[in-house]
Amino acid sequence: QVQLVESGGQLVQDGGSLRLSCAASGRTFINYHTAWFRQAPGKEREFVAAITWSGGSTKYADSVKGRFTISRDKDKNTMYLQMNSLKADDTAVYYCAAGGAATYLRAWTTSYDYWGQGTQVTVSS
């Protein structure tokens, strides 16, 4: 079992930056591929970015490519999402997720076994 806890979400102005964190506990993070998803009011949960357990490969949704950066710190058992040039459309609850080998850079929610409780990001225009 892996427990995931997101933090860092807050209200930010259009064009601003935020860094989200996802701290893992229970089992070491290193055995899992991980990802960020987000869900806006009235919309389905959508893929944002994914990173392999080694941190060597990443994948981004087209909507965030060039603005967001996913990373992970193995020593701290933590994953990050650096978000720059934020837009109102980025407003959502952001979730981190983890899964085994089969989840390698997958963009589907059903591929992941473990989820955090979410952190709210609100971008004011």
Order of alpha helices (4+ residues) and beta strands (2+ residues): beta-beta-beta-beta-beta-beta-beta-beta-beta-beta-beta
